[in-house]
């Protein structure tokens, strides 16, 4: 009734991250914005709701998940780059090719995201903005998922290898059947994680093909690297999956997964060659 403007607001107590993400999505849709990261979405909500107007809104203290440290990265993602690379040279093989595969695929998807961002918002290519926006979001979501799979895969591999050692050291144990059942369950979960790496990598080919046709020609070399990184990720996880499937006792399940692996790897071979040809044809 007084027609006074609202200059700010305040949240009493703690708030969930999901509530802030939902609020961010409201403003993103309403204002036709492109905001990718959680941090950027939180800052958008703080600004639009005026959460800093009465007192500073510290996300690390006021958001439940951050205050309880529920969304902390895993041990591998928390290490420095040199420590992460050095870990591949250890005598323990719980990282190995599958972790390298997820890493290569994540880098490939991230380079695709970069290629989109270096085209989007550029005055020379502003006619392509409507094409770039969904591609950038797809690549961003893909590499974020692949990053989380790096730690998930390492954790699942470590658990499987620990159970495998128990089987090998308890061959005469009365609980051997239970250990074997746990081993198969652990192996199936590991394979599902690794299949997710394969699927997520494979899902990047369509947006990468679209990007190859329309991207800023000055970043073609980055997309060529993106293409090779994704292909490396797929081939690497292909080898690991086939090795792990040899220990699966359920033949029908094994055959089903093997067929999927063959199809997706074949798709990668064709898509990689096609995209590299498109990019090469655009080099001035």
DRENDO-1510 file (C-alpha; in Angstrom, 1 decimal, always signed):
<recs>
REC; n; res; u; v; w
REC; 1; UNK; +0.0; +0.0; +0.0 .
REC; 2; UNK; +2.9; +2.4; +0.8 .
REC; 3; UNK; +4.5; +1.5; -2.6 .
REC; 4; UNK; +8.0; +1.3; -1.0 .
REC; 5; UNK; +10.8; -0.5; -2.7 .
REC; 6; UNK; +12.2; -3.6; -1.1 .
REC; 7; UNK; +15.9; -2.9; -0.7 .
REC; 8; UNK; +17.0; -6.2; +1.0 .
REC; 9; UNK; +16.0; -9.3; +2.9 .
REC; 10; UNK; +17.5; -11.6; +5.5 .
REC; 11; UNK; +17.4; -15.3; +6.1 .
REC; 12; UNK; +17.1; -16.3; +9.7 .
REC; 13; UNK; +19.2; -19.3; +10.6 .
REC; 14; UNK; +20.5; -21.7; +7.9 .
REC; 15; UNK; +19.2; -22.5; +4.5 .
REC; 16; UNK; +19.5; -25.5; +2.2 .
REC; 17; UNK; +21.6; -25.4; -0.9 .
REC; 18; UNK; +18.6; -26.8; -2.9 .
REC; 19; UNK; +16.4; -23.9; -1.9 .
REC; 20; UNK; +19.0; -21.4; -3.1 .
REC; 21; UNK; +19.5; -23.4; -6.4 .
REC; 22; UNK; +15.7; -23.3; -7.0 .
REC; 23; UNK; +15.7; -19.6; -6.4 .
REC; 24; UNK; +18.6; -19.1; -8.8 .
REC; 25; UNK; +16.8; -21.2; -11.5 .
REC; 26; UNK; +13.8; -18.9; -11.1 .
REC; 27; UNK; +15.9; -15.8; -11.9 .
REC; 28; UNK; +17.9; -17.5; -14.6 .
REC; 29; UNK; +14.6; -18.4; -16.4 .
REC; 30; UNK; +13.0; -15.1; -15.7 .
REC; 31; UNK; +15.9; -13.0; -16.9 .
REC; 32; UNK; +17.2; -15.4; -19.6 .
REC; 33; UNK; +20.6; -15.7; -17.9 .
REC; 34; UNK; +23.3; -18.2; -18.4 .
REC; 35; UNK; +24.8; -19.1; -15.0 .
REC; 36; UNK; +26.8; -22.3; -14.8 .
REC; 37; UNK; +28.4; -22.9; -11.4 .
REC; 38; UNK; +26.8; -23.3; -8.0 .
REC; 39; UNK; +29.0; -20.4; -6.7 .
REC; 40; UNK; +27.7; -18.1; -9.5 .
REC; 41; UNK; +24.1; -19.1; -8.8 .
REC; 42; UNK; +24.5; -18.4; -5.1 .
REC; 43; UNK; +25.9; -15.0; -5.8 .
REC; 44; UNK; +23.0; -14.3; -8.1 .
REC; 45; UNK; +20.5; -15.2; -5.3 .
REC; 46; UNK; +22.4; -13.0; -2.8 .
REC; 47; UNK; +22.3; -10.1; -5.2 .
REC; 48; UNK; +18.6; -10.5; -6.3 .
REC; 49; UNK; +17.3; -11.0; -2.8 .
REC; 50; UNK; +19.6; -8.4; -1.2 .
REC; 51; UNK; +20.9; -10.8; +1.3 .
REC; 52; UNK; +24.0; -8.7; +2.0 .
REC; 53; UNK; +21.9; -5.5; +2.7 .
REC; 54; UNK; +21.5; -6.0; +6.5 .
REC; 55; UNK; +24.4; -8.3; +7.3 .
REC; 56; UNK; +27.0; -10.1; +5.2 .
REC; 57; UNK; +25.6; -13.5; +3.9 .
REC; 58; UNK; +28.5; -15.9; +4.2 .
REC; 59; UNK; +27.6; -19.1; +2.1 .
REC; 60; UNK; +30.1; -21.2; +4.0 .
REC; 61; UNK; +28.4; -20.4; +7.3 .
REC; 62; UNK; +24.7; -20.0; +6.2 .
REC; 63; UNK; +24.2; -22.9; +3.8 .
REC; 64; UNK; +23.5; -26.2; +5.6 .
REC; 65; UNK; +25.6; -28.4; +3.2 .
REC; 66; UNK; +28.6; -26.0; +3.3 .
REC; 67; UNK; +28.4; -25.5; +7.1 .
REC; 68; UNK; +28.4; -29.3; +7.6 .
REC; 69; UNK; +30.9; -29.8; +4.8 .
REC; 70; UNK; +28.6; -32.3; +3.1 .
REC; 71; UNK; +29.7; -31.3; -0.5 .
REC; 72; UNK; +33.4; -31.6; +0.0 .
REC; 73; UNK; +35.4; -33.0; -3.0 .
REC; 74; UNK; +36.9; -36.5; -2.6 .
REC; 75; UNK; +40.5; -37.2; -1.7 .
REC; 76; UNK; +41.8; -37.2; -5.2 .
REC; 77; UNK; +40.0; -34.0; -6.2 .
REC; 78; UNK; +41.4; -32.3; -3.1 .
REC; 79; UNK; +45.0; -33.0; -4.0 .
REC; 80; UNK; +47.4; -30.7; -5.9 .
REC; 81; UNK; +47.8; -31.5; -9.6 .
REC; 82; UNK; +51.4; -32.7; -9.1 .
REC; 83; UNK; +50.3; -35.0; -6.3 .
REC; 84; UNK; +47.4; -36.3; -8.3 .
REC; 85; UNK; +49.7; -37.2; -11.3 .
REC; 86; UNK; +52.3; -38.7; -9.0 .
REC; 87; UNK; +49.7; -41.0; -7.5 .
REC; 88; UNK; +49.5; -42.8; -10.8 .
REC; 89; UNK; +53.1; -43.9; -10.4 .
REC; 90; UNK; +52.5; -45.6; -7.0 .
REC; 91; UNK; +52.8; -49.3; -6.6 .
REC; 92; UNK; +49.1; -49.5; -5.6 .
REC; 93; UNK; +47.0; -49.9; -8.7 .
REC; 94; UNK; +43.6; -48.7; -7.4 .
REC; 95; UNK; +43.9; -45.6; -9.7 .
REC; 96; UNK; +45.2; -47.0; -12.9 .
REC; 97; UNK; +43.7; -46.7; -16.4 .
REC; 98; UNK; +40.0; -46.2; -15.3 .
REC; 99; UNK; +40.9; -43.1; -13.2 .
REC; 100; UNK; +43.0; -41.8; -16.1 .
REC; 101; UNK; +40.1; -42.4; -18.4 .
REC; 102; UNK; +37.7; -40.3; -16.3 .
REC; 103; UNK; +40.3; -37.6; -16.1 .
REC; 104; UNK; +40.9; -37.5; -19.8 .
REC; 105; UNK; +37.2; -37.5; -20.6 .
REC; 106; UNK; +36.6; -34.7; -18.0 .
REC; 107; UNK; +39.4; -32.6; -19.6 .
REC; 108; UNK; +37.9; -33.3; -23.1 .
REC; 109; UNK; +34.4; -32.1; -22.0 .
REC; 110; UNK; +35.9; -29.1; -20.1 .
REC; 111; UNK; +37.7; -28.0; -23.3 .
REC; 112; UNK; +34.4; -28.3; -25.2 .
REC; 113; UNK; +32.9; -26.0; -22.6 .
REC; 114; UNK; +35.8; -23.6; -23.0 .
REC; 115; UNK; +35.3; -23.6; -26.8 .
REC; 116; UNK; +31.7; -22.7; -26.4 .
REC; 117; UNK; +32.5; -19.9; -24.0 .
REC; 118; UNK; +35.2; -18.4; -26.3 .
REC; 119; UNK; +32.6; -18.2; -29.0 .
REC; 120; UNK; +29.6; -17.1; -26.9 .
REC; 121; UNK; +29.4; -13.4; -26.2 .
REC; 122; UNK; +31.9; -12.5; -28.9 .
REC; 123; UNK; +30.6; -9.7; -31.2 .
REC; 124; UNK; +32.1; -11.4; -34.2 .
REC; 125; UNK; +30.0; -14.5; -33.5 .
REC; 126; UNK; +27.0; -13.1; -31.7 .
REC; 127; UNK; +24.7; -14.7; -34.3 .
REC; 128; UNK; +25.8; -18.0; -32.8 .
REC; 129; UNK; +24.9; -17.2; -29.2 .
REC; 130; UNK; +21.6; -19.2; -29.3 .
REC; 131; UNK; +23.5; -22.2; -30.6 .
REC; 132; UNK; +26.4; -21.9; -28.1 .
REC; 133; UNK; +24.3; -21.5; -24.9 .
REC; 134; UNK; +22.8; -25.1; -24.7 .
REC; 135; UNK; +26.2; -26.6; -25.9 .
REC; 136; UNK; +28.0; -24.8; -23.1 .
REC; 137; UNK; +25.6; -26.0; -20.5 .
REC; 138; UNK; +25.8; -29.6; -21.8 .
REC; 139; UNK; +29.6; -29.6; -21.7 .
REC; 140; UNK; +29.6; -28.0; -18.2 .
REC; 141; UNK; +27.3; -30.6; -16.8 .
REC; 142; UNK; +29.2; -33.4; -18.4 .
REC; 143; UNK; +32.6; -32.5; -17.1 .
REC; 144; UNK; +31.3; -31.8; -13.7 .
REC; 145; UNK; +29.8; -35.3; -13.6 .
REC; 146; UNK; +33.0; -36.8; -14.9 .
REC; 147; UNK; +35.0; -35.0; -12.2 .
REC; 148; UNK; +33.0; -36.6; -9.5 .
REC; 149; UNK; +33.4; -40.0; -11.2 .
REC; 150; UNK; +37.2; -39.7; -10.7 .
REC; 151; UNK; +36.9; -40.2; -7.0 .
REC; 152; UNK; +33.9; -42.5; -7.2 .
REC; 153; UNK; +35.8; -44.9; -9.5 .
REC; 154; UNK; +38.9; -44.8; -7.3 .
REC; 155; UNK; +36.8; -45.6; -4.2 .
REC; 156; UNK; +34.9; -48.4; -5.9 .
REC; 157; UNK; +38.2; -49.9; -7.3 .
REC; 158; UNK; +39.8; -49.8; -3.8 .
REC; 159; UNK; +36.8; -51.5; -2.2 .
REC; 160; UNK; +36.8; -54.3; -4.9 .
REC; 161; UNK; +40.5; -54.9; -4.6 .
REC; 162; UNK; +40.3; -55.1; -0.8 .
REC; 163; UNK; +37.5; -57.7; -1.0 .
REC; 164; UNK; +39.5; -59.6; -3.7 .
REC; 165; UNK; +42.5; -59.8; -1.3 .
REC; 166; UNK; +40.1; -61.2; +1.4 .
REC; 167; UNK; +39.0; -63.9; -1.0 .
REC; 168; UNK; +42.6; -64.8; -1.8 .
REC; 169; UNK; +43.6; -65.0; +1.8 .
REC; 170; UNK; +40.5; -66.8; +3.1 .
REC; 171; UNK; +40.1; -69.7; +0.6 .
REC; 172; UNK; +39.3; -72.2; +3.4 .
REC; 173; UNK; +37.2; -69.8; +5.5 .
REC; 174; UNK; +33.6; -70.9; +6.3 .
REC; 175; UNK; +32.4; -67.4; +5.3 .
REC; 176; UNK; +34.0; -67.6; +1.8 .
REC; 177; UNK; +30.6; -67.8; +0.1 .
REC; 178; UNK; +29.5; -64.6; +1.7 .
REC; 179; UNK; +32.8; -62.9; +0.8 .
REC; 180; UNK; +32.4; -64.1; -2.8 .
REC; 181; UNK; +28.9; -62.7; -2.9 .
REC; 182; UNK; +30.2; -59.4; -1.6 .
REC; 183; UNK; +33.0; -59.4; -4.1 .
REC; 184; UNK; +30.6; -59.9; -7.1 .
REC; 185; UNK; +28.3; -57.1; -5.7 .
REC; 186; UNK; +31.3; -54.8; -5.4 .
REC; 187; UNK; +32.5; -55.7; -8.9 .
REC; 188; UNK; +29.1; -55.0; -10.4 .
REC; 189; UNK; +29.0; -51.6; -8.7 .
REC; 190; UNK; +32.5; -50.8; -9.9 .
REC; 191; UNK; +31.5; -51.7; -13.5 .
REC; 192; UNK; +28.5; -49.5; -13.2 .
REC; 193; UNK; +30.6; -46.5; -12.2 .
REC; 194; UNK; +33.0; -47.2; -15.1 .
REC; 195; UNK; +30.0; -47.6; -17.5 .
REC; 196; UNK; +28.8; -44.2; -16.4 .
REC; 197; UNK; +32.2; -42.8; -17.4 .
REC; 198; UNK; +31.8; -44.4; -20.8 .
REC; 199; UNK; +28.2; -43.2; -21.2 .
REC; 200; UNK; +29.0; -39.6; -20.1 .
REC; 201; UNK; +31.9; -39.4; -22.4 .
REC; 202; UNK; +29.9; -40.9; -25.3 .
REC; 203; UNK; +27.2; -38.3; -24.7 .
REC; 204; UNK; +29.6; -35.5; -25.5 .
REC; 205; UNK; +30.0; -36.4; -29.2 .
REC; 206; UNK; +26.8; -34.8; -30.5 .
REC; 207; UNK; +27.4; -31.4; -28.8 .
REC; 208; UNK; +31.1; -31.5; -29.9 .
REC; 209; UNK; +30.0; -32.2; -33.5 .
REC; 210; UNK; +27.7; -29.1; -33.3 .
REC; 211; UNK; +30.4; -27.0; -31.8 .
REC; 212; UNK; +32.9; -28.1; -34.5 .
REC; 213; UNK; +30.6; -26.8; -37.2 .
REC; 214; UNK; +30.0; -23.4; -35.6 .
REC; 215; UNK; +32.8; -22.5; -33.1 .
REC; 216; UNK; +35.1; -19.6; -33.3 .
REC; 217; UNK; +37.8; -20.8; -35.8 .
REC; 218; UNK; +40.6; -19.4; -33.6 .
REC; 219; UNK; +39.9; -22.1; -31.0 .
REC; 220; UNK; +39.8; -25.1; -33.3 .
REC; 221; UNK; +43.1; -26.5; -31.9 .
REC; 222; UNK; +41.4; -26.7; -28.5 .
REC; 223; UNK; +38.5; -28.7; -29.9 .
REC; 224; UNK; +40.9; -31.0; -31.6 .
REC; 225; UNK; +42.5; -31.7; -28.2 .
REC; 226; UNK; +39.0; -32.0; -26.7 .
REC; 227; UNK; +38.1; -34.7; -29.3 .
REC; 228; UNK; +41.3; -36.7; -28.7 .
REC; 229; UNK; +40.9; -36.4; -24.9 .
REC; 230; UNK; +37.3; -37.8; -25.1 .
REC; 231; UNK; +38.4; -40.6; -27.4 .
REC; 232; UNK; +41.3; -41.4; -25.0 .
REC; 233; UNK; +38.8; -41.6; -22.1 .
REC; 234; UNK; +36.5; -43.9; -24.0 .
REC; 235; UNK; +39.2; -46.2; -25.1 .
REC; 236; UNK; +40.9; -46.3; -21.7 .
REC; 237; UNK; +37.7; -47.2; -19.9 .
REC; 238; UNK; +36.9; -49.7; -22.7 .
REC; 239; UNK; +40.0; -51.7; -21.8 .
REC; 240; UNK; +39.3; -51.6; -18.1 .
REC; 241; UNK; +35.7; -52.6; -18.4 .
REC; 242; UNK; +36.5; -55.6; -20.6 .
REC; 243; UNK; +39.1; -56.8; -18.1 .
REC; 244; UNK; +36.7; -56.4; -15.2 .
REC; 245; UNK; +33.8; -58.2; -17.0 .
REC; 246; UNK; +35.9; -61.4; -17.3 .
REC; 247; UNK; +35.3; -61.8; -13.6 .
REC; 248; UNK; +31.5; -61.4; -13.7 .
REC; 249; UNK; +29.6; -64.7; -13.1 .
REC; 250; UNK; +26.3; -63.5; -14.5 .
REC; 251; UNK; +26.7; -64.3; -18.2 .
REC; 252; UNK; +23.6; -62.6; -19.4 .
REC; 253; UNK; +24.5; -59.4; -17.6 .
REC; 254; UNK; +28.0; -59.6; -18.8 .
REC; 255; UNK; +27.0; -60.1; -22.4 .
REC; 256; UNK; +24.6; -57.1; -22.2 .
REC; 257; UNK; +27.3; -54.8; -20.9 .
REC; 258; UNK; +29.9; -56.1; -23.4 .
REC; 259; UNK; +27.5; -55.3; -26.3 .
REC; 260; UNK; +27.0; -51.7; -24.9 .
REC; 261; UNK; +30.7; -51.2; -24.6 .
REC; 262; UNK; +31.4; -52.4; -28.1 .
REC; 263; UNK; +28.7; -50.1; -29.5 .
REC; 264; UNK; +29.8; -47.0; -27.7 .
REC; 265; UNK; +33.5; -47.6; -28.5 .
REC; 266; UNK; +32.6; -48.1; -32.2 .
REC; 267; UNK; +30.6; -44.8; -32.0 .
REC; 268; UNK; +33.6; -43.0; -30.5 .
REC; 269; UNK; +35.9; -44.2; -33.3 .
REC; 270; UNK; +33.5; -42.9; -36.0 .
REC; 271; UNK; +32.5; -39.7; -34.2 .
REC; 272; UNK; +36.1; -38.8; -33.4 .
REC; 273; UNK; +37.3; -39.2; -37.0 .
REC; 274; UNK; +34.3; -37.3; -38.3 .
REC; 275; UNK; +34.7; -34.3; -35.9 .
REC; 276; UNK; +38.4; -34.1; -36.5 .
REC; 277; UNK; +37.7; -34.0; -40.3 .
REC; 278; UNK; +35.2; -31.2; -39.8 .
REC; 279; UNK; +37.7; -29.2; -37.7 .
REC; 280; UNK; +40.5; -29.7; -40.1 .
REC; 281; UNK; +38.4; -28.5; -43.0 .
REC; 282; UNK; +37.7; -25.2; -41.1 .
REC; 283; UNK; +41.4; -24.4; -40.5 .
REC; 284; UNK; +42.2; -21.2; -42.5 .
</recs>
